[in-house]
Amino acid sequence: QKKTKVDPLDRMMVSKLLGQFFLAHLASVVPPSVAIINATSPGSVFDSEFNREHDKTFAGAIAKIVMRRMANTAAVGARMVTDAAVNHGEETHGEFLSFQKLVP
């Protein structure tokens, strides 16, 4: 086998897409009267350990500075996830919420 370098950003995007496909299929099988199935994103979160390996590099350190200005705190990200779970009804079944609003 040939060793290849894996692009973590590409893998993250592919996994999010596969998650959306799974959500759409699951929502088509489970009626909203049984369970509301929706998805959400906490947006970019700067104070998590998600990029801990990247943060140790020079580029990562620069990105971390930028993220502190532009990204959400973990508390704000958690609030968005909680909002999707408790504040929305059947209108969000099989849908995606971003910043607490439905998006196509």
Summary of the structure (lengths in Angstrom):
residues: 104
radius of gyration: 16.7
end to end distance: 40.3
largest distance: 50.5
contacts: 237
relative contact order: 0.17
helix: 53%
strand: 11%
